[in-house]
């Protein structure tokens, strides 16, 4: 009995307001007993002697719980119940009846009653049913609060958000999306998406997401140009569309995100023009010079002394480094611009890591480096762009090989944490001085000392890795000790698209 009593008081405290209860019953004894007991439990209780009086009170103020007698003179409890549920669907109605037959119970439940009490009932029975009602109200409050919080958050986003059901009817559309498509209506919920979107590619993306097979999950991305007006330039929108699924992996609809990338595309165009100029004005002449040096080194222009060969070989290596630099500049530019809007799919990081280990096996063997993958789980999945993730692993493993002395050890593995997936690449190489760790992801930065001066590189590999990790909403950390080795840790959030 005490446990029931305590649980009701705890529930009342947890819902952050005093529950208002109306007792509608023609028996004064029932009115007084309910009012006294529920007031002691922390409720605000009022009474009405008949159905008409109860409805009159309900019109004037809101009640969270109504204890309603089923059999009263004049207006019956069923009539009151029907009126209450049509005008106040969130009010919890508990039927009180002296005729607790199965037929009565079914009938009241059909009309929206939460539960029922049969006369005579004990204080413990009343506490139990009120406690259940308060728990139900608290659940509804939590749901309403969460929906309100999500609505405010989505409506204040500068990116557009559109969700549809599996019939392509709009379930949610925030103001940013409506502005992007030039829609001045605010009430679009329930309408077919084709009523407001005329772009065929966008409609195809939504249709593709909704009809995506249950055994696959991929983001569909594209860039769409939306004509604005004669006075203003067209806007370019980066669009990402994904299926929305339930726990049984059934497609419930689609979620589409719209990001205005007009300014980024303009900047990217300037960068592309510059990179193209670099590629044309620098890379092509360098390749020509390299070809001429190779001709001389091959002896086709006459015999060379060993000293001449040594000088020309060094020149060739330097030119190759410059050519590689221009290539990686181009790659970095493509990655940074492409990361604005890239398609992603479910990737098995364990399989991806194993394939990169296999690719670099011969290179590691040439230096007698023990290159392995530590077994954790058979499969660990994340949403990502395959080429990007291969680039990340390739850069980390190749760097480890370059900066590890002969006979060293390199180990890579993938872990799954509660809220993230973690990639680790560890080596027993030269290590990085502590005062230089904060700069290793800067473009063109390289650790320069007596042991590293003979190692070729552009200083762009880790900058590329950082750009890709950032674009996947991940973080990268590094720990290192000179002459002992370096460990890179990459954390990616788990992608949850089901409910």
C-alpha positions as a printed Julia matrix, in Angstrom:
499×3 Matrix{Float64}:
   0.0    0.0     0.0
   2.79   2.42    0.86
   4.56   1.57   -2.4
   1.44   2.49   -4.4
   1.07   5.71   -2.46
   4.7    6.7    -2.94
   4.65   5.88   -6.66
   1.72   8.26   -7.29
   3.41  11.12   -5.43
   6.64  10.47   -7.32
   4.75  10.5   -10.61
   3.05  13.78   -9.7
   6.47  15.35   -8.99
   7.96  14.01  -12.23
   5.39  15.63  -14.54
   6.31  19.11  -13.25
   2.73  20.28  -12.66
  -0.2   19.48  -10.39
  -2.6   17.12  -12.19
  -6.14  18.46  -12.42
  -8.76  15.76  -11.76
 -12.54  16.05  -12.25
 -14.83  13.53  -10.56
 -18.18  13.26  -12.36
 -20.5   11.09  -10.24
 -24.0   11.5    -8.81
 -23.06   9.8    -5.52
 -21.8   12.27   -2.89
 -19.98   9.44   -1.11
 -17.9    8.69   -4.22
 -17.25  12.39   -4.81
 -15.98  12.98   -1.28
 -13.88   9.81   -1.1
 -12.13  10.49   -4.44
 -11.59  14.17   -3.67
 -10.09  13.5    -0.25
  -7.76  10.67   -1.31
  -6.51  12.31   -4.54
  -5.94  15.66   -2.84
  -3.7   13.86   -0.35
  -1.81  12.4    -3.3
  -0.96  15.84   -4.7
  -3.76  16.28   -7.23
  -6.04  19.3    -7.72
  -9.53  17.77   -7.54
 -12.99  19.15   -8.41
 -16.37  17.39   -8.55
 -19.53  17.5   -10.66
 -22.78  15.83   -9.67
 -23.91  14.98  -13.24
 -22.76  14.83  -16.85
 -24.13  18.21  -17.91
 -22.39  19.97  -15.03
 -19.16  18.1   -15.82
 -19.18  19.21  -19.47
 -19.86  22.79  -18.38
 -16.8   22.71  -16.11
 -14.67  21.08  -18.83
 -15.49  23.92  -21.24
 -14.2   26.48  -18.73
 -10.91  24.78  -17.83
  -8.72  21.86  -18.77
  -8.65  18.65  -16.71
  -5.88  16.08  -17.11
  -7.89  13.17  -15.68
 -11.67  12.64  -15.49
 -13.23  10.0   -13.24
 -16.58   9.48  -14.97
 -19.57   7.52  -13.64
 -21.08   5.45  -16.43
 -24.66   5.32  -15.12
 -26.03   8.75  -14.09
 -29.49  10.32  -14.35
 -29.89  12.61  -17.36
 -26.78  12.52  -19.55
 -25.05   9.13  -19.42
 -21.35   8.63  -18.93
 -20.97   7.32  -22.51
 -22.42  10.56  -23.89
 -20.02  12.62  -21.75
 -17.12  10.4   -22.82
 -17.91  10.91  -26.5
 -18.04  14.7   -26.1
 -14.83  14.86  -24.04
 -12.79  12.73  -26.48
 -13.99  14.76  -29.49
 -13.01  18.11  -27.96
 -10.21  17.13  -25.53
  -8.48  14.03  -26.96
  -5.51  14.33  -24.58
  -7.68  14.13  -21.45
  -7.47  10.74  -19.71
 -10.95   9.39  -18.9
 -11.41   6.62  -16.3
 -14.9    5.08  -16.18
 -16.56   4.33  -12.82
 -19.35   1.77  -13.05
 -21.39  -0.48  -10.83
 -22.14  -2.6   -13.85
 -18.67  -3.82  -14.74
 -19.62  -6.21  -17.52
 -17.34  -7.13  -20.4
 -19.71  -5.41  -22.85
 -19.57  -2.12  -20.94
 -15.79  -2.26  -20.72
 -15.37  -2.9   -24.45
 -17.82  -0.14  -25.34
 -16.05   2.48  -23.19
 -12.64   1.48  -24.52
 -13.91   1.83  -28.08
 -15.01   5.36  -27.32
 -11.62   6.32  -25.89
 -11.71   5.47  -22.16
  -8.27   4.86  -20.62
  -9.41   2.38  -17.94
 -12.35   1.62  -15.64
 -13.13   1.04  -11.95
 -16.0   -1.09  -10.76
 -17.98  -0.05   -7.68
 -17.25  -0.56   -4.9
 -13.49   0.09   -5.31
 -10.8    0.32   -2.65
  -8.38   3.24   -2.11
  -5.57   1.0    -3.39
  -7.46   0.35   -6.66
  -8.07   4.08   -7.11
  -4.41   4.88   -6.45
  -3.32   2.21   -8.93
  -5.48   3.43  -11.82
  -4.64   7.11  -11.16
  -0.95   6.22  -11.0
  -1.22   4.52  -14.41
  -3.03   7.57  -15.8
  -0.32   9.94  -14.53
   2.39   7.73  -16.06
   0.49   7.88  -19.35
   0.25  11.69  -19.14
   3.97  11.91  -18.42
   4.73   9.78  -21.49
   2.54  12.01  -23.65
   4.27  15.07  -22.18
   7.71  13.64  -22.96
   6.68  12.9   -26.54
   5.16  16.37  -26.98
   8.25  18.03  -25.49
  10.58  16.08  -27.75
   8.47  16.85  -30.82
   8.43  20.53  -29.89
  12.18  20.58  -29.34
  12.82  18.88  -32.67
  10.4   21.22  -34.45
  12.14  24.32  -33.07
  15.56  22.94  -33.93
  14.61  21.96  -37.49
  12.74  25.2   -38.15
  15.76  27.29  -37.1
  18.19  25.41  -39.35
  19.58  27.38  -42.28
  19.66  24.14  -44.29
  16.43  22.9   -45.81
  14.79  19.74  -44.44
  12.04  17.77  -46.18
  10.58  14.47  -45.02
   7.96  12.42  -46.84
   6.02   9.25  -46.15
   6.24   6.24  -48.46
   3.43   7.68  -50.6
   5.55  10.8   -51.21
   3.3   13.01  -49.1
   5.08  15.77  -47.16
   5.45  14.96  -43.46
   7.75  17.87  -42.56
   9.12  20.88  -44.4
  11.06  23.6   -42.62
  11.05  27.31  -43.62
  14.55  27.1   -45.14
  13.41  24.42  -47.59
  10.26  26.34  -48.55
  12.36  29.46  -49.19
  14.83  27.52  -51.35
  12.09  26.25  -53.66
  10.33  29.63  -53.68
   7.2   28.36  -51.94
   5.29  31.0   -49.98
   2.79  28.59  -48.46
   3.35  27.57  -44.84
   0.88  24.68  -44.76
   2.23  21.95  -47.03
   1.98  18.96  -44.69
  -0.02  16.1   -46.2
   0.32  17.33  -49.78
   2.08  15.35  -52.5
   5.67  16.52  -52.86
   5.18  16.86  -56.63
   2.73  19.75  -55.97
   5.63  21.94  -54.81
   8.72  20.43  -56.47
   8.98  20.44  -60.26
  12.64  19.43  -60.57
  12.58  15.95  -62.1
  15.98  14.96  -60.68
  14.91  15.81  -57.13
  11.67  13.85  -57.53
  13.68  10.9   -58.87
  16.01  11.02  -55.83
  13.06  10.89  -53.42
  11.48   8.05  -55.39
  14.8    6.16  -55.43
  15.23   6.53  -51.66
  11.7    5.33  -50.93
  12.11   2.28  -53.17
  15.63   1.38  -52.06
  15.87  -2.38  -51.35
  15.86  -3.42  -47.68
  19.27  -5.12  -47.99
  21.03  -1.91  -49.07
  21.32   1.55  -47.58
  22.9    4.44  -49.46
  22.66   8.19  -49.56
  21.65   9.67  -52.89
  23.35  12.99  -53.56
  23.38  15.56  -56.31
  23.73  19.25  -57.03
  20.65  21.02  -58.34
  20.45  24.5   -59.84
  17.32  26.44  -58.95
  16.47  29.48  -61.1
  16.01  32.47  -58.8
  15.08  35.66  -60.67
  16.3   37.95  -63.42
  17.89  40.27  -60.88
  19.71  37.54  -58.96
  21.91  34.6   -59.96
  20.62  31.05  -59.82
  21.29  29.21  -56.58
  23.04  25.84  -56.42
  21.74  23.37  -53.85
  23.59  20.33  -52.57
  20.94  17.66  -52.0
  21.27  14.52  -49.86
  18.39  12.05  -49.81
  18.12   8.91  -47.66
  15.4    6.36  -46.92
  13.75   6.49  -43.48
  13.17   3.03  -42.02
  11.64   1.37  -38.97
  13.11  -1.35  -36.77
  11.99  -4.03  -39.22
  13.89  -2.23  -42.0
  10.68  -1.23  -43.78
  10.8    2.0   -45.76
   8.56   4.56  -44.07
   9.53   7.42  -46.37
  12.46   9.69  -47.15
  14.53  12.44  -45.53
  16.05  15.06  -47.84
  18.53  17.74  -46.8
  19.19  20.88  -48.84
  22.38  22.93  -48.43
  22.94  26.16  -50.34
  26.4   25.75  -51.85
  26.28  28.67  -54.28
  29.08  30.6   -52.54
  31.16  27.45  -52.1
  30.81  26.6   -55.79
  31.99  30.07  -56.78
  35.04  29.75  -54.53
  35.6   26.24  -55.83
  35.51  27.5   -59.4
  38.21  30.06  -58.61
  40.28  27.32  -56.96
  39.73  24.96  -59.9
  40.79  27.63  -62.36
  43.95  28.22  -60.36
  44.71  24.52  -60.02
  44.12  24.01  -63.73
  46.58  26.79  -64.41
  49.12  25.14  -62.09
  48.57  21.78  -63.75
  48.99  23.25  -67.21
  51.78  25.74  -66.55
  53.85  23.66  -64.13
  52.99  19.98  -64.38
  53.22  19.68  -68.17
  56.65  21.38  -68.46
  57.92  19.3   -65.54
  56.85  16.11  -67.28
  58.62  17.24  -70.42
  61.84  17.94  -68.5
  61.53  14.58  -66.74
  61.21  12.78  -70.08
  64.35  14.54  -71.4
  66.33  13.61  -68.29
  65.21   9.98  -68.66
  66.46  10.03  -72.26
  69.85  11.3   -71.09
  69.97   8.77  -68.2
  69.23   5.98  -70.67
  72.44   6.92  -72.54
  70.64   7.94  -75.73
  72.47  11.3   -75.75
  75.89   9.82  -75.13
  77.82   8.11  -72.39
  77.59   9.52  -68.83
  80.03   9.35  -65.98
  78.81   7.94  -62.66
  78.88  11.44  -61.16
  76.73  12.79  -64.0
  74.26   9.95  -63.55
  74.06  10.67  -59.83
  73.35  14.37  -60.41
  70.75  13.69  -63.09
  69.06  11.02  -60.94
  68.76  13.48  -58.06
  67.32  16.07  -60.46
  64.85  13.47  -61.76
  63.76  12.61  -58.22
  63.23  16.27  -57.37
  61.17  16.84  -60.51
  59.1   13.73  -59.7
  58.45  15.21  -56.25
  57.3   18.48  -57.83
  55.07  16.56  -60.25
  53.6   14.61  -57.36
  53.07  17.88  -55.48
  51.06  19.35  -58.35
  49.07  16.11  -58.61
  48.28  16.09  -54.89
  47.33  19.77  -55.02
  44.84  18.84  -57.71
  43.64  15.84  -55.67
  43.23  17.97  -52.54
  41.27  20.58  -54.46
  38.99  17.88  -55.88
  38.51  16.27  -52.48
  37.72  19.53  -50.71
  35.25  20.63  -53.36
  33.8   17.15  -53.84
  33.26  16.7   -50.12
  30.54  19.34  -50.33
  28.22  16.71  -51.73
  29.36  13.11  -52.07
  27.36   9.93  -52.15
  27.79   7.65  -49.17
  26.99   4.03  -48.57
  27.28   1.44  -45.84
  30.95   0.45  -45.61
  32.48  -2.5   -43.77
  35.59  -0.86  -42.3
  37.12  -4.21  -41.4
  36.98  -5.39  -45.03
  38.22  -2.01  -46.28
  41.19  -2.04  -43.88
  42.13  -5.62  -44.84
  42.14  -4.69  -48.53
  44.48  -1.74  -47.89
  46.78  -3.92  -45.78
  46.94  -6.44  -48.65
  47.66  -3.66  -51.16
  50.68  -2.39  -49.2
  51.99  -5.82  -48.2
  54.74  -5.96  -50.86
  55.91  -2.43  -50.06
  56.17  -3.33  -46.37
  57.92  -6.63  -47.11
  60.54  -4.76  -49.12
  61.59  -3.06  -45.86
  61.03  -6.2   -43.74
  58.19  -4.38  -41.96
  55.6   -6.57  -40.22
  52.27  -5.16  -41.51
  49.16  -6.7   -39.91
  45.53  -6.09  -39.0
  44.4   -6.87  -35.47
  41.2   -8.91  -35.45
  38.29  -7.36  -33.51
  34.9   -8.04  -35.08
  34.15  -9.65  -38.42
  32.18  -6.62  -39.62
  31.98  -3.0   -38.45
  29.81  -0.68  -40.52
  29.59   3.07  -41.08
  28.1    5.43  -43.65
  30.86   6.86  -45.81
  32.27   7.47  -49.24
  34.31   4.43  -50.26
  36.98   6.25  -52.25
  37.48   8.77  -49.46
  37.84   6.11  -46.78
  40.29   4.15  -48.94
  42.27   7.38  -49.32
  42.38   7.79  -45.52
  43.69   4.27  -44.91
  46.08   4.47  -47.86
  47.69   7.69  -46.6
  48.06   6.47  -43.02
  49.53   3.07  -43.97
  51.88   4.42  -46.66
  53.09   7.16  -44.26
  53.76   4.55  -41.59
  55.81   2.49  -44.06
  57.82   5.5   -45.21
  58.61   6.68  -41.68
  59.36   3.23  -40.19
  62.88   1.81  -40.29
  63.58  -1.64  -41.72
  62.29  -4.42  -39.47
  59.56  -2.23  -37.92
  55.96  -3.13  -37.13
  52.68  -1.55  -38.33
  49.28  -2.62  -37.01
  45.83  -1.37  -38.04
  42.47  -2.28  -36.56
  38.85  -1.18  -36.27
  36.82  -1.08  -33.03
  33.14  -0.44  -32.37
  32.3    1.71  -29.35
  28.92   2.61  -27.85
  28.42   5.72  -29.95
  31.2    5.6   -32.55
  33.49   3.47  -34.68
  37.24   3.81  -34.2
  40.1    3.21  -36.64
  43.62   2.85  -35.24
  46.91   2.76  -37.16
  50.0    2.15  -35.04
  53.66   2.02  -36.07
  57.1    1.64  -34.46
  58.61   4.32  -36.67
  60.67   7.47  -36.17
  57.97   9.29  -34.21
  57.06  13.0   -34.18
  58.48  15.56  -31.74
  55.86  16.86  -29.29
  56.31  20.48  -30.39
  55.44  19.55  -33.98
  52.38  17.35  -33.36
  49.93  20.27  -33.58
  51.11  21.1   -37.12
  51.1   17.67  -38.78
  47.66  18.21  -40.39
  48.69  21.56  -41.87
  49.13  21.66  -45.63
  52.75  21.24  -46.78
  54.01  20.62  -43.23
  56.67  17.94  -42.9
  58.8   16.87  -39.95
  62.35  17.79  -40.91
  65.34  16.38  -39.1
  68.42  14.31  -39.82
  66.44  11.06  -39.98
  63.61  12.32  -42.23
  65.44  14.55  -44.7
  65.95  11.67  -47.19
  62.22  10.71  -47.14
  60.31  12.19  -50.07
  56.85  13.7   -49.53
  54.65  16.71  -50.25
  53.18  17.34  -46.81
  49.63  17.03  -48.18
  48.76  13.44  -47.26
  47.61  14.13  -43.69
  45.87  17.34  -44.78
  43.82  15.2   -47.18
  43.09  12.72  -44.38
  41.92  15.52  -42.06
  39.64  17.0   -44.75
  37.98  13.64  -45.36
  37.57  12.88  -41.65
  36.03  16.32  -41.03
  33.62  15.87  -43.94
  32.42  12.59  -42.37
  31.84  14.4   -39.03
  34.72  12.5   -37.46
  37.74  13.45  -35.4
  41.38  12.4   -35.69
  43.94  12.27  -32.89
  47.61  11.37  -32.81
  50.02  10.21  -30.12
  53.71   9.92  -30.83
  57.08   9.46  -29.17
  60.37  10.05  -30.93
  62.18   6.82  -31.89
  59.3    4.71  -30.51
  56.44   5.25  -32.92
  53.14   6.94  -33.72
  49.49   6.02  -33.28
  46.62   7.63  -35.2
  43.06   7.35  -33.84
  40.06   8.21  -36.01
  36.54   8.36  -34.58
  33.4    8.37  -36.75
  29.89   8.72  -35.33
  27.57   5.78  -35.82
  24.92   6.48  -38.41
  21.38   5.68  -37.23
  18.65   6.12  -39.81
  16.07   3.73  -38.33
  13.64   4.39  -35.49
